[in-house]
Every structure is written in structure tokens, then in C-alpha cells.
Amino acid sequence: MCLAFINFRQAYDSFRREEIYVALQYFPIPNTLIRLVKATMHNTVAKIQVQTEMTILFEIRDDLKQGDGLAPLLFNVIMECVLRKIQVIKTQRYSIN
């Protein structure tokens, strides 16, 4: 049996970009698509609206961008990669060699 506890409330804040890229490379995803994903995450900036005021621009260095159309897909890719790696570890641990 294997248990994993994931705080889905802050799920998008828990993955670093390098981890996302590694997860994408785990699957047979063409390098062209991986480079496109990296391009959408490179040099990203945001502003936050607080009531009627906007903050100054700030750089988003890590994490998935909330509201990004790719974010749910990337989250699913990461979770699938993690679950497959857990399955491999579990299988290796209980194999008879």
C-alpha cells in the first residue's frame, strides 16, 4: 500500500518549473511542444488588482500560472508522472529477485 497526501488547495504553487519540464520529458512529448510550453512560462509578469487599484508588475519565477489554459494540463502531467514513479518504486520494492 502506498499513501500520498497532496494539498490540492495550493497545488499550483507546489511545483517548480524545472519539475514541470522534467515531467514533460518523462512522457513521449515532442521536444518542440516542450519548448513551446517553456516559452509560455519564460519572462512572465503579472499585476494584481486590489479593489480598484493595480499593483506594479512583478515577475513570476516559479509555479504554474493560475488562470493559464495550460495549467490544468501541466498539473495532470506532473501528477501522472509522480504516480507512475510511485508505482515503479512500489513494484521494485516488492519484487522477488
TIVO-2410 file (N, C-alpha, C; in nm, 3 decimals):
# residues 97
REC num residu      c1      c2      c3 atome chaine
REC   1      M   0.084  -0.116   0.000     N      A
REC   1      M   0.000   0.000   0.000    CA      A
REC   1      M   0.090   0.124   0.000     C      A
REC   2      C   0.044   0.223  -0.070     N      A
REC   2      C   0.120   0.348  -0.078    CA      A
REC   2      C   0.025   0.464  -0.056     C      A
REC   3      L   0.060   0.553   0.033     N      A
REC   3      L  -0.023   0.670   0.060    CA      A
REC   3      L   0.049   0.797   0.018     C      A
REC   4      A  -0.025   0.888  -0.041     N      A
REC   4      A   0.031   1.018  -0.078    CA      A
REC   4      A  -0.068   1.125  -0.035     C      A
REC   5      F  -0.017   1.227   0.029     N      A
REC   5      F  -0.102   1.337   0.072    CA      A
REC   5      F  -0.067   1.460  -0.011     C      A
REC   6      I  -0.167   1.512  -0.078     N      A
REC   6      I  -0.147   1.627  -0.166    CA      A
REC   6      I  -0.243   1.737  -0.125     C      A
REC   7      N  -0.188   1.855  -0.102     N      A
REC   7      N  -0.271   1.970  -0.069    CA      A
REC   7      N  -0.316   2.033  -0.200     C      A
REC   8      F  -0.434   1.995  -0.248     N      A
REC   8      F  -0.482   2.045  -0.376    CA      A
REC   8      F  -0.522   2.193  -0.368     C      A
REC   9      R  -0.539   2.244  -0.250     N      A
REC   9      R  -0.574   2.385  -0.236    CA      A
REC   9      R  -0.461   2.474  -0.289     C      A
REC  10      Q  -0.338   2.434  -0.266     N      A
REC  10      Q  -0.223   2.511  -0.314    CA      A
REC  10      Q  -0.143   2.431  -0.416     C      A
REC  11      A  -0.213   2.350  -0.493     N      A
REC  11      A  -0.144   2.258  -0.584    CA      A
REC  11      A  -0.060   2.331  -0.687     C      A
REC  12      Y  -0.110   2.438  -0.744     N      A
REC  12      Y  -0.036   2.508  -0.849    CA      A
REC  12      Y   0.087   2.577  -0.793     C      A
REC  13      D   0.088   2.605  -0.665     N      A
REC  13      D   0.203   2.672  -0.604    CA      A
REC  13      D   0.311   2.574  -0.561     C      A
REC  14      S   0.285   2.445  -0.576     N      A
REC  14      S   0.378   2.348  -0.519    CA      A
REC  14      S   0.476   2.289  -0.621     C      A
REC  15      F   0.465   2.324  -0.747     N      A
REC  15      F   0.553   2.270  -0.850    CA      A
REC  15      F   0.642   2.379  -0.908     C      A
REC  16      R   0.769   2.352  -0.915     N      A
REC  16      R   0.865   2.444  -0.976    CA      A
REC  16      R   0.873   2.415  -1.125     C      A
REC  17      R   0.911   2.514  -1.199     N      A
REC  17      R   0.914   2.499  -1.345    CA      A
REC  17      R   1.008   2.388  -1.390     C      A
REC  18      E   1.121   2.374  -1.326     N      A
REC  18      E   1.214   2.268  -1.365    CA      A
REC  18      E   1.150   2.130  -1.346     C      A
REC  19      E   1.069   2.115  -1.242     N      A
REC  19      E   0.998   1.990  -1.220    CA      A
REC  19      E   0.896   1.965  -1.330     C      A
REC  20      I   0.833   2.071  -1.376     N      A
REC  20      I   0.736   2.060  -1.484    CA      A
REC  20      I   0.805   2.011  -1.612     C      A
REC  21      Y   0.921   2.069  -1.642     N      A
REC  21      Y   0.994   2.031  -1.762    CA      A
REC  21      Y   1.040   1.885  -1.755     C      A
REC  22      V   1.084   1.843  -1.638     N      A
REC  22      V   1.125   1.703  -1.620    CA      A
REC  22      V   1.006   1.610  -1.640     C      A
REC  23      A   0.891   1.647  -1.586     N      A
REC  23      A   0.771   1.564  -1.602    CA      A
REC  23      A   0.730   1.555  -1.748     C      A
REC  24      L   0.741   1.664  -1.822     N      A
REC  24      L   0.707   1.661  -1.965    CA      A
REC  24      L   0.799   1.568  -2.042     C      A
REC  25      Q   0.927   1.564  -2.003     N      A
REC  25      Q   1.023   1.480  -2.071    CA      A
REC  25      Q   1.005   1.332  -2.036     C      A
REC  26      Y   0.935   1.304  -1.929     N      A
REC  26      Y   0.909   1.167  -1.887    CA      A
REC  26      Y   0.819   1.095  -1.987     C      A
REC  27      F   0.734   1.170  -2.054     N      A
REC  27      F   0.638   1.116  -2.150    CA      A
REC  27      F   0.689   1.138  -2.292     C      A
REC  28      P   0.634   1.064  -2.389     N      A
REC  28      P   0.679   1.082  -2.528    CA      A
REC  28      P   0.620   1.208  -2.591     C      A
REC  29      I   0.653   1.322  -2.533     N      A
REC  29      I   0.606   1.450  -2.585    CA      A
REC  29      I   0.718   1.508  -2.671     C      A
REC  30      P   0.686   1.550  -2.792     N      A
REC  30      P   0.790   1.604  -2.880    CA      A
REC  30      P   0.860   1.726  -2.816     C      A
REC  31      N   0.991   1.736  -2.839     N      A
REC  31      N   1.069   1.847  -2.785    CA      A
REC  31      N   1.015   1.982  -2.830     C      A
REC  32      T   0.958   1.988  -2.949     N      A
REC  32      T   0.901   2.114  -2.998    CA      A
REC  32      T   0.789   2.161  -2.906     C      A
REC  33      L   0.704   2.071  -2.862     N      A
REC  33      L   0.595   2.110  -2.771    CA      A
REC  33      L   0.649   2.149  -2.634     C      A
REC  34      I   0.750   2.079  -2.588     N      A
REC  34      I   0.810   2.114  -2.459    CA      A
REC  34      I   0.871   2.254  -2.467     C      A
REC  35      R   0.938   2.284  -2.577     N      A
REC  35      R   0.995   2.419  -2.594    CA      A
REC  35      R   0.885   2.525  -2.599     C      A
REC  36      L   0.772   2.494  -2.660     N      A
REC  36      L   0.660   2.589  -2.664    CA      A
REC  36      L   0.605   2.614  -2.524     C      A
REC  37      V   0.593   2.508  -2.446     N      A
REC  37      V   0.547   2.524  -2.307    CA      A
REC  37      V   0.644   2.612  -2.230     C      A
REC  38      K   0.775   2.584  -2.246     N      A
REC  38      K   0.876   2.666  -2.178    CA      A
REC  38      K   0.865   2.812  -2.221     C      A
REC  39      A   0.839   2.836  -2.349     N      A
REC  39      A   0.827   2.973  -2.399    CA      A
REC  39      A   0.710   3.047  -2.334     C      A
REC  40      T   0.601   2.975  -2.308     N      A
REC  40      T   0.486   3.041  -2.244    CA      A
REC  40      T   0.512   3.073  -2.097     C      A
REC  41      M   0.611   3.007  -2.039     N      A
REC  41      M   0.640   3.028  -1.897    CA      A
REC  41      M   0.763   3.116  -1.874     C      A
REC  42      H   0.830   3.154  -1.981     N      A
REC  42      H   0.954   3.232  -1.971    CA      A
REC  42      H   0.921   3.382  -1.968     C      A
REC  43      N   0.988   3.455  -1.878     N      A
REC  43      N   0.970   3.601  -1.867    CA      A
REC  43      N   0.824   3.640  -1.848     C      A
REC  44      T   0.756   3.574  -1.756     N      A
REC  44      T   0.616   3.606  -1.731    CA      A
REC  44      T   0.605   3.708  -1.618     C      A
REC  45      V   0.512   3.801  -1.636     N      A
REC  45      V   0.487   3.904  -1.536    CA      A
REC  45      V   0.338   3.911  -1.508     C      A
REC  46      A   0.305   3.972  -1.397     N      A
REC  46      A   0.164   3.983  -1.359    CA      A
REC  46      A   0.141   4.111  -1.279     C      A
REC  47      K   0.014   4.147  -1.269     N      A
REC  47      K  -0.033   4.252  -1.181    CA      A
REC  47      K  -0.150   4.195  -1.102     C      A
REC  48      I  -0.171   4.248  -0.984     N      A
REC  48      I  -0.284   4.206  -0.902    CA      A
REC  48      I  -0.373   4.326  -0.878     C      A
REC  49      Q  -0.503   4.304  -0.896     N      A
REC  49      Q  -0.598   4.411  -0.868    CA      A
REC  49      Q  -0.650   4.395  -0.726     C      A
REC  50      V  -0.635   4.500  -0.647     N      A
REC  50      V  -0.685   4.504  -0.510    CA      A
REC  50      V  -0.789   4.615  -0.507     C      A
REC  51      Q  -0.914   4.576  -0.497     N      A
REC  51      Q  -1.029   4.665  -0.511    CA      A
REC  51      Q  -1.018   4.739  -0.645     C      A
REC  52      T  -0.989   4.868  -0.645     N      A
REC  52      T  -0.981   4.941  -0.772    CA      A
REC  52      T  -0.837   4.972  -0.812     C      A
REC  53      E  -0.742   4.933  -0.729     N      A
REC  53      E  -0.601   4.964  -0.756    CA      A
REC  53      E  -0.528   4.842  -0.813     C      A
REC  54      M  -0.430   4.868  -0.900     N      A
REC  54      M  -0.346   4.764  -0.957    CA      A
REC  54      M  -0.206   4.776  -0.897     C      A
REC  55      T  -0.146   4.662  -0.868     N      A
REC  55      T  -0.009   4.662  -0.820    CA      A
REC  55      T   0.085   4.688  -0.939     C      A
REC  56      I   0.211   4.707  -0.906     N      A
REC  56      I   0.310   4.721  -1.014    CA      A
REC  56      I   0.338   4.581  -1.070     C      A
REC  57      L   0.395   4.576  -1.188     N      A
REC  57      L   0.430   4.447  -1.248    CA      A
REC  57      L   0.534   4.375  -1.164     C      A
REC  58      F   0.518   4.244  -1.152     N      A
REC  58      F   0.619   4.163  -1.086    CA      A
REC  58      F   0.638   4.035  -1.166     C      A
REC  59      E   0.758   3.980  -1.157     N      A
REC  59      E   0.792   3.861  -1.233    CA      A
REC  59      E   0.743   3.736  -1.163     C      A
REC  60      I   0.691   3.644  -1.240     N      A
REC  60      I   0.653   3.512  -1.188    CA      A
REC  60      I   0.767   3.419  -1.222     C      A
REC  61      R   0.843   3.378  -1.121     N      A
REC  61      R   0.965   3.299  -1.145    CA      A
REC  61      R   0.939   3.150  -1.140     C      A
REC  62      D   0.851   3.106  -1.056     N      A
REC  62      D   0.821   2.964  -1.039    CA      A
REC  62      D   0.671   2.943  -1.040     C      A
REC  63      D   0.634   2.820  -1.022     N      A
REC  63      D   0.494   2.782  -1.010    CA      A
REC  63      D   0.421   2.789  -1.143     C      A
REC  64      L   0.305   2.727  -1.144     N      A
REC  64      L   0.215   2.737  -1.257    CA      A
REC  64      L   0.138   2.867  -1.246     C      A
REC  65      K   0.105   2.925  -1.360     N      A
REC  65      K   0.029   3.049  -1.358    CA      A
REC  65      K  -0.119   3.014  -1.344     C      A
REC  66      Q  -0.182   3.060  -1.238     N      A
REC  66      Q  -0.325   3.036  -1.222    CA      A
REC  66      Q  -0.399   3.115  -1.327     C      A
REC  67      G  -0.498   3.052  -1.388     N      A
REC  67      G  -0.572   3.116  -1.494    CA      A
REC  67      G  -0.516   3.086  -1.632     C      A
REC  68      D  -0.397   3.027  -1.637     N      A
REC  68      D  -0.337   2.987  -1.764    CA      A
REC  68      D  -0.409   2.863  -1.815     C      A
REC  69      G  -0.443   2.862  -1.942     N      A
REC  69      G  -0.513   2.748  -2.000    CA      A
REC  69      G  -0.434   2.619  -1.996     C      A
REC  70      L  -0.301   2.630  -1.992     N      A
REC  70      L  -0.216   2.510  -1.985    CA      A
REC  70      L  -0.202   2.455  -1.844     C      A
REC  71      A  -0.231   2.536  -1.743     N      A
REC  71      A  -0.205   2.497  -1.605    CA      A
REC  71      A  -0.272   2.365  -1.565     C      A
REC  72      P  -0.401   2.343  -1.594     N      A
REC  72      P  -0.461   2.215  -1.555    CA      A
REC  72      P  -0.397   2.095  -1.625     C      A
REC  73      L  -0.364   2.112  -1.753     N      A
REC  73      L  -0.299   2.004  -1.826    CA      A
REC  73      L  -0.161   1.974  -1.769     C      A
REC  74      L  -0.083   2.079  -1.742     N      A
REC  74      L   0.051   2.060  -1.685    CA      A
REC  74      L   0.042   1.996  -1.546     C      A
REC  75      F  -0.055   2.037  -1.468     N      A
REC  75      F  -0.076   1.977  -1.336    CA      A
REC  75      F  -0.103   1.828  -1.350     C      A
REC  76      N  -0.188   1.790  -1.446     N      A
REC  76      N  -0.219   1.650  -1.467    CA      A
REC  76      N  -0.097   1.571  -1.514     C      A
REC  77      V  -0.015   1.631  -1.598     N      A
REC  77      V   0.108   1.564  -1.644    CA      A
REC  77      V   0.200   1.539  -1.525     C      A
REC  78      I   0.215   1.638  -1.439     N      A
REC  78      I   0.302   1.623  -1.323    CA      A
REC  78      I   0.249   1.513  -1.230     C      A
REC  79      M   0.119   1.516  -1.203     N      A
REC  79      M   0.061   1.416  -1.113    CA      A
REC  79      M   0.073   1.275  -1.172     C      A
REC  80      E   0.051   1.262  -1.302     N      A
REC  80      E   0.066   1.130  -1.366    CA      A
REC  80      E   0.210   1.081  -1.355     C      A
REC  81      C   0.304   1.169  -1.375     N      A
REC  81      C   0.446   1.133  -1.362    CA      A
REC  81      C   0.477   1.087  -1.220     C      A
REC  82      V   0.431   1.160  -1.122     N      A
REC  82      V   0.454   1.124  -0.982    CA      A
REC  82      V   0.392   0.989  -0.950     C      A
REC  83      L   0.268   0.968  -0.992     N      A
REC  83      L   0.200   0.841  -0.962    CA      A
REC  83      L   0.268   0.723  -1.030     C      A
REC  84      R   0.316   0.742  -1.152     N      A
REC  84      R   0.387   0.634  -1.221    CA      A
REC  84      R   0.518   0.602  -1.151     C      A
REC  85      K   0.588   0.705  -1.105     N      A
REC  85      K   0.715   0.681  -1.035    CA      A
REC  85      K   0.691   0.609  -0.903     C      A
REC  86      I   0.584   0.644  -0.834     N      A
REC  86      I   0.549   0.574  -0.710    CA      A
REC  86      I   0.520   0.427  -0.739     C      A
REC  87      Q   0.449   0.402  -0.849     N      A
REC  87      Q   0.418   0.263  -0.886    CA      A
REC  87      Q   0.545   0.185  -0.916     C      A
REC  88      V   0.641   0.246  -0.983     N      A
REC  88      V   0.768   0.180  -1.013    CA      A
REC  88      V   0.843   0.148  -0.885     C      A
REC  89      I   0.848   0.243  -0.793     N      A
REC  89      I   0.916   0.221  -0.665    CA      A
REC  89      I   0.847   0.109  -0.587     C      A
REC  90      K   0.717   0.113  -0.586     N      A
REC  90      K   0.640   0.011  -0.515    CA      A
REC  90      K   0.666  -0.127  -0.575     C      A
REC  91      T   0.668  -0.137  -0.707     N      A
REC  91      T   0.693  -0.263  -0.776    CA      A
REC  91      T   0.834  -0.314  -0.748     C      A
REC  92      Q   0.932  -0.227  -0.752     N      A
REC  92      Q   1.069  -0.267  -0.727    CA      A
REC  92      Q   1.088  -0.314  -0.584     C      A
REC  93      R   1.022  -0.249  -0.493     N      A
REC  93      R   1.037  -0.284  -0.351    CA      A
REC  93      R   0.984  -0.424  -0.321     C      A
REC  94      Y   0.875  -0.461  -0.387     N      A
REC  94      Y   0.811  -0.588  -0.357    CA      A
REC  94      Y   0.839  -0.697  -0.458     C      A
REC  95      S   0.932  -0.673  -0.550     N      A
REC  95      S   0.963  -0.777  -0.647    CA      A
REC  95      S   1.054  -0.883  -0.584     C      A
REC  96      I   1.044  -1.002  -0.636     N      A
REC  96      I   1.127  -1.111  -0.585    CA      A
REC  96      I   1.241  -1.131  -0.685     C      A
REC  97      N   1.363  -1.102  -0.643     N      A
REC  97      N   1.482  -1.117  -0.730    CA      A
REC  97      N   1.587  -1.197  -0.658     C      A
***
